[in-house]
Amino acid sequence: MSDFTTRPEIRGSFGVVTSTHWIASAVGMSMLEKGGNAFDAAVATALVLQVVEPHLNGPAGDMPAIFHSVETGKTQVLCAQGVAPQAATIAHYHEQGLTLVPGSGLLATVVPGAFDGWMLMLRDHGTLSLQEVMQPAIDYAKDGHPVLPRVANTIAGLAGYFAEHWPSSAAVWAPDGAAPAPHAMFKNPDLAATYARLAHSEGAIREEQIDAARAAWREGFVAEAIFDYLKDACVMDVSKQAHRGVLAPRDMADWEATYEDTLSYEYHGWTVHKTHAWSQGPVMLQALAILKGFDLGAMDPMGAEFTHTVIEAMKLAYADREAYYGDPAQSDIPMEHLLSDSYCDARRSLITSRASLEQRPGRVPGFEHLAERYIERAARDFDVGEVAAQEPTMSHLTEKRGDTVHLDVIDRWGNMVSATPSGGWLQSNPVIPGLGFALNSRAQMFWLEEGLPTSLAPGRRPRTTLTPSLAEKDGTQLVFGTPGGDQQDQWQLIWFLRFVHHGLGLQEGMDAPLFHSMHFQGSFFPREVRTGEMMIEPNVGEVVIADLRARGHIVTVAEPWSVGRLTAAMRSPDGVMRAAATPRLMQAYAIGR
């Protein structure tokens, strides 16, 4: 492969931080410089991402993290994915005349999870004080930051809607009646005040203070402001109707972020750790299990054979995602069967030299009806009219608005964090007056049909798309991830395969052309299926694109340097660290020394 990269691969032994915004990466590195660890740095980075990328994530959003703690010796998942409220029943939504959960508004809201998750990580694994970790986010919200052109453009596109339907959002995002100019200093004084008040929660020791902040969020002044607003709010959403919310005080008071074991799979000597099936994380493991029977190392990693083989494997894995995945706490997820050699051997045999145009979930004994129901569902027309899809990640490709964020951190002791926060973006819901942030819209991942692992049900986690990664082999550990909705595990898979089979470096792999499939049912409203379609960057060359079309793929050629937003960090057994960040969209950065 070429030695040329768009930017240097960061190397050092003290620590590395990489995220989807350079200011957030710099703040995370500053925590390491203060003597903090990877957990302190991850929390500080994440809180700043909420300020500088508000069209991408917020405090009331969602957050899964995979982390390794040197102190405990464990690699675990932190689940900060909130659950459906107790009043969120299929019957209630049907009474509103709905066949899909709207992609925005109060009916799309689950219990806010991100803030409690970050506080749990900080309390149990961090070392710095609550105020030290929160202060950079407070300062950027209070004093301002140079607003990204994409943030400014997103606000500009919604300013009229905000003024007419969501006035509390207009007051925060267009305080002078107009969107901020690109690169202008933008402030969110209400969020600054909210975070300052949380940072000064009372407590005799740091753990007590952090728990006091969590209590203030769940039952104190934050919850009080949310429910003072919700008691009268009837909000216009993407269904073009106004609806009241179903979130109640008890829903927030009773929920807390939790830890759980990872789901892992062995692939060519690497142990790959993902979240369980309340996210789409296992889909990458299924794709690896299918692909392990191909000699990918003998294929050109930029060629048509590699691209076709990976696309076809992803179609099969994602069909199983749609048929079988859901919250394991409320569903019987046959994940051991889905990752078994016998099952994956049969799935692999379906891949031929031609692109499949069928939805082909596997048949799992006792669950065959779920496969049939997915095939039927994917063929349905939900008749939602002309609306923009509510997954904001692919905006630069499809003219939709927004994105998700990602961060990876490793410290000098070997602690490491990979996290993909999202939700609660400024497009999802009106700003809660006085708090400076909006509620999430993650409930749109549920189906309003009974009997599915992803059926709407009180207390159930939506099957989110958020999916960080951690892999390890012979003492080397690697954390990586990307924003991208349904594309997250596709882009990560491609990058990881090229790393494992073709020796591409961290940055070299991120600079390489990416692709993805849109063949399966989308996770976000209006749940679109684009049969046989794929997207690829043009720098693979015209010969490869023509070959893919000849195989039967419906190929959309993206704009150059527009697909994927990967970041990654790695630590070798000798303590040397490396980090990289995508050049796409010109805002992600890796920092380290």
N, C-alpha and C positions, 0 to 999 in steps of 0.2 A: 504494500500500500504506500501511498504518498507520504512524505514527511511533512508536507505543508498542512498547516492548520490556520484557521481564521484568527486564533488568539492562542497564547501559550497555555499549555496544560500546567496548572499550578502545582508546585511541589514544595514540600517542607516537612518538618517534624514537630512543629509546635501545635498547629491546628489549621483546619480548613473549614470554610463556610461557603456554600453556594446556594443561590436562590434566584427567583425570577425577577428580582429588582436589586440594582446595585446598592441602593441606600440600605435596604434590609440586610444584605450581605455584610456591608460595612459595620452595621450595628451589631450583628452577631459576632463578628470578629472582635469588636471592642469588648464584648463580654468575656471572651477568652483572654484578651490582654489584661483584663482586670483580675484574672485568676479564676474566673468562672469556668464551668465545665460545658460539655456539649448540650446539656439540658437547659442550662441558663441561656446559652447562646440561641438555641432553637426557639425558646419562648420569646426572647427579645426580638428575634428576627420575625417571628410570626406576627407579633403585635404590631410591628412597624409595617408589615405587608398589608395589614388591615387598613392602615392609614394611607399608604402611598398607592395601593391598588384596590380602592374601594369598589370598583366595578367588577372585581374578581373574587373578593371574599370579605367577610366581616365577623365581628365578635359573636353574632347570633347564628353563625353558619355551622359547618360540620368539619370534623377533623379526624382522620385516622393517622396514626403514626406507627412505624415499626422501629424499635430501638434496641440497642445492646448496651447493657450496664456492666461495667467492669466489676463494680462492687458485688453485684448479685451473680455475675457470670451468666445471666439469662438474656436471651433474645425474645422479646415479647411485642405484642400489639397493645397500643393504647387506643381504645375505642371511644371517641367523642362524637359518635353519630347519634343524634337524638332520635327518640321514638315517636310514633304517632300518638296524638292526644287520646284520652279515653273517650271523648265524644266523636272521634273520627271513625265513623262507621260507614260501610258501603251504603246502608239504607239512607243515612242522612244526606250523602252526596247525591244519591239517586233522587231524593226529594227535591234537590235543587235543579233537577233536570239535566244532570251531568252524566256523560258516559266516560269521560276522562277527568282525572284530577287536573285542574288548571295549572299552567306553568308559572303563574305568578299569583300574588294575592294571598289572603289570609287562609283560605282553604288548602293552600299548598304548604302550610307551615307545620313542621314537626318541632319537638322540644329543642330549643337552641342548645348546641353542644360544644362549640369550639372553645369558648372561654373557660368553661369548667375543665375541659380536657387539658388545656395549657396549664391551668393552675394545679391540677393533679400532678402533672409531670414536674412542675417546678417544686412543689412541696416534697415529693417523694424522692426525687433524683437530683434536683438542683442544689446549689450552695449559696448563691447570692440572695440578697434581700428582695422582697417583693417590689419595693420602690426602685431599687437599682435596675431591675429587669424591665419595669414598666416605664421608667422615665423617658427613654428615647421616643417611644410612641406618643407619650403625653406631649413632649416638646414639639414633635413634628406636627401633631394635630393642632397645638396651640399657636405655634410660631409660623407654621406653614412649610410646605415643601413644593418644589417645582413640579407642577402637575403634568403627568404624561399626556402627550397629544391624544392618545387613545382614550384616556379618562375624560379629557375635555370634549372630545368628539362624541363620546357616549352620552355625556350630560346634555350636550347640544341637541342630540337627536331625540332626547326625552323631555326637554325643557317644557315644551307645550303640554305634553301629557301630564307632567308633574303639576304644572300650574292649574290645569283643569281638574285633575282627579286626585293627585297626591300632594296637597299643598305643603305638608310637613317636609317632604322631600325637596320641593322647590326652595324652601327656606334654607336648607343645608347646602344643596348642590348648586343652586343658582341664586345666591343670597341677594344679588343686585338685579334680579330679573333676567339674567343672561348667564350662559355657561362661562366658566373661566376660560381665558385664552390659553392655548398650549404653552407650557413652560412657565406660566404665571405662578406666583406663590399662592398656594391654596391652603386654607385653614378650615378646620372643623372644631370650633370652640366647644360645642356641646359634647363631642366625643372626648376631647381633652379633659373637660370637667368630670365626665363620667369615670374615665380612667384614673384621674387624679384622686377622686374620692375613693375608688376601690384600692388604689395603691396605699392610701393612708388608713386602711382598715386597722382596727385595734387588735393587739395581741401581744402577750408577754414575750413570746418567742416567735421565730420566723414561721414555723409551721402553723401556729395558732393564728397568726396574721393572715396567712394565705387562706386558711379555712374560713376566716371571717370574711374575706373577700368573696369566696365561693358562696357563703351564706347570703351576703348582700346581693349577689347576682340572682340566686335562686328564690330567695324569700324576702330580701330587703328592698332597698330603694330602686334597684334595677327592675325587679319583678313588679314592684308597685307601679312604676311608670308604664311598664308594658301593659298591665291589666287595667290601669286607669284609661289607657288609650283604647284597648280592645273592647271595653264594656259598651262603647258607643260606636265603634268603627264599623263601617260597612263599605268595603273597598272594591273599586273597579279592578278587574283582573283580565287576563288574556281571553277569557270566555266572553268578554264584552258585556258582562253583567257584574253588578256589585254584590259581594257576599260578606257575611259576618264570619269571623274566625271560630274555631272550635278549641283552641288552646286555652287551658284553664290554669289558675294558680297552683292547683294540686299537681298538675302535670310537671311543672317546673320544679316544685318543691321536692317531689319524690324521685327525681331522676339525677343520677350522677354518672360521670365518665367512669370507665372500668378498664381493667387489664385482662388480657387473655393470651393464650398461647398462639403462636403463629401456625399457619398451615404451610408445610414445606414439601419440596420435591427434589430428588437428586438428579442432576443433569450433567453428564460429562465431568463428574468430580465436584461440581458445584452444588451446594445446598441452597436452594432459592426459597426465601421466606416471604410469604404473602399473608394478607388478611383472610379471614374465612368468608363464607358465601353471603354475608350481609353486605359485602362489597363485590365488585367484579374481579377482585384479586385472583381467585382460583383459575380464571380463564387463561391467564398467562401460564400457569402450571399445566393446565390441560393441553395448551398448544405445544409446550415443551415435550410433554409425554407423547404426543402424536408425532412431533418432528424428530424425536430421537432415533427413529428408524430410518431416517434419510441421511445420506452422506453430504450434509450441508457444507462441510469443509472443502469438498471437491468442487463446489459450485462457485461461480463468480458472485461475490456478495452484492454487487451492483447489477447483476444480470437478470434476465427474464426468468430463467429456471428457478433461481433462488426466490425471486419475488413471487412468482406463481405458486410455488410450493408453500411458502409461508402464508400467503393470502388464503389458500385453500384450507390449510390447517386452522387458521384463525376463524374462518367461516364455520367450521365444525365445532370449535370450542365455544364460539359465541352463540351458536344455536343451542348448545347445552346450557349456557348461561341463561338464556331466555326461558328455557323449559323448566330448569331445576333449581336455580339459585334463589335464595331468600334467607331471611333471618333464621339461623339454626336454632335459636331459642324457641321459635314457634313453628318450625318446619322440619320435616325429616329430609335432610340433605344427604344423598348417597355419595358423598365426596370420595370416600375410599374406592368405591366402585368406579367413579368417573376418572380416577387417576390410575386405575389398575392396568397392568400390562395387557391382560386379555381384552379389556374394553378398548384400550387405545390402539391395540393392534388391529382390531376390527374397524375402528374409525379411520386409521391410516390407510387401510385398503380401499377406501372410498375415493382417495385422491388419485386423479388420472392426469393426463397431459392437457385436458380441457377444463375450462372454468365451469364450475357447477352454478346453475341458476336456481337451484332448489334450496328450501330451508330443510336442513337434515339433522335435527337433534337425534341423539342416540336413544335406543330403547333400554330403559333401566327396569329390571324386573320389579313389578309392583307399582311402577310409576309411569307406565306406558301412556296413560291418559294425559299426562302433562306434556309429553311430546306432541301428541295429536292436537291438544288445545293451543300450543304455540303455533303450529302450522296454520291452524284456522285463524288465530288472532293476527298473524302476520299478513294474512290476505284481506283483512277487514279494512273498510274505508270508514274512518271515524267521523267524517263530515264535520270538521271543525272550521271550515272556511279558510280564508286567506290570512294566516297568522305566521309570524316568525317563530321558528323553533326556540324553545326556552332554555336550551343548553348554550351558555354564552361562550364556550371555549373557542369555537371555530370561527369567530367573528371576522378575522382577517382573511378567511377563505370564503366565507359565505355571506358577508355583510350583516351577520348577526352581531350583537353587541356583547363584549365582555370577555371573561376568561376565568381560569382557576389559577392557583399558585402552587409552588412546590419549594421545599428546602431540604438540604442535606448538610449535616454538621458532623465533624469528627474532632475530638480534642486529643491532647498529647498523652492522655492516659489510655485512650482506646475506646472511650464512650462514643456512641454514634447514634444519630437520629435521622430518619427519613420520614417526612410528613407531607401530606397533600391537603392543606386546608382549602375550603371552598364554601360556597353558599353565603347567604346573608348579603349578597351583593346589592348595589344600589338599584338594580333593575328588578329585584325580586319582590319588594314590598315597600310601602311607605316608611319613611324614617319614623321611629318612635319619638314623639316630641320630647325634647330635653335630653335625650340620650345620644343622638348623633349617629345612630345606626339602624338598619332595617332587620326584620325577621327573615328567615330563610324560605326557600320554596322546594325543599327536598321531597316533600310528599308526592310530587308529580311522578315519582318513580313507582308508586303503587298502581295496581290495577283495580278497577271498580267491578271486579268479578269474583265470586266466591270460589274457594277451593284451590287457589294457586299459592305457591310459596311467597309470591309478591302481592297477594291480595291485601288491600287496605284492612288493617285490624288494629284496635287499640293496643298500645304498648309494643308494637312491632317496629323493628328498624327497617327503613326503606333499603332496597338493594342499591346502594350507592355505586357510583362509578369511580370513587376516589380510591387509589390503589398504590401506595408507596411500596418500595422493594428493598430487601436486604439479601445479599448473597455472600457465601463464604466458601473458601477452599484452602486447605492446608495452611491455615493461619492468616490468610488474606481475607479481608472483609470489605464489602462493597455496598454502598447505599446509593440508590438512584430513584428517579421518578420523573414525572412530567404532568403538567396540566393537560387537558384534552378530552374530557368526557369519555365517550365510548372508545376514543382513540388511545387512551392512556396505556393500556396493556398491549396495544399493537405497536406503538412507537418504542416502548420499553423492550418488548420482545425482539424487535429488529435490531436495536442497538446492542442488546445483550448477546444475541446470536453472532453478530459480527465481532464482538469482543472475544467471545469464547472460541469461535471456529476460525476466525481470520486474523486475529491478533491486532485488530484496530485499537488504538489508544483511546482513552476516555474522550478527549477533545476531537480526535480524528473521527471517531464514530458519530459524534454529534454533528460534525460538519458534513457527513455523508448524506446523500439524498434519502429521504424517507417516503413511505407510502402507507396507505391504510385502506381497509374495506368499509363500505357502507351497506353491505348486503343484508345485514341482520336488522332486527327491529331496534330503533333508537330508544335510549333510556329516558329521553326528555320529551315533553309535550311539543308537537302532536304525535309522537311515537312513530315517526316515519320509517318506512322500509324502502331501500333503494336497491332493488334486486340486481345483483351482478355488478354493481358499480364499485369502482375503486378510484383513489386519487393518488397521484405520484408527482414528485418534483421533476422538473424537466431536465436536470443535469444528469439523469441516468442515460440520456441520449435517445435520439429518434428510433434507432434500431431496436432498443429494448421496448420502447412504447409500442412500436408496430408489432413486435413479437407477442406482447401481452394481448393486444387486440386480436391477433390471429388465433390466440388460444380461447377467445370468447369473452374476455373481460371487457366491461364497458369502462373505458379509461378516461378520467378527467385529469388533464395536466394542470397542476397548480402553478401559481406564480413562483418564480425562483425564490428560494430561501423563505418559504412560508409555512412549511409543515413541521410541527413538533416544537416543544419547548423543554427539552431534556436538561437535567442537571445530574451530576454524579460526584461522589467522593469515594476514595479507596485508601485503605491502610494495609501495608505489608507487614509481615511478622517482625521486620527490623525497625518498625516504627515510622518509616517513611510514608508520607501521605501524598495523594494526588487529588486534584479536583478539576472539574470542567463545567462549562455552562454553554448552552446553545447561543449562537450568534443571531438566531432568528428573532425578529421584532426589536433587536438592539436594546435590551434592558436587563436580561439575566447576566449575572456575574459570579465568578468564583474568586474567592480571596483566601489567602493563606500564607504561611511562612514556616 
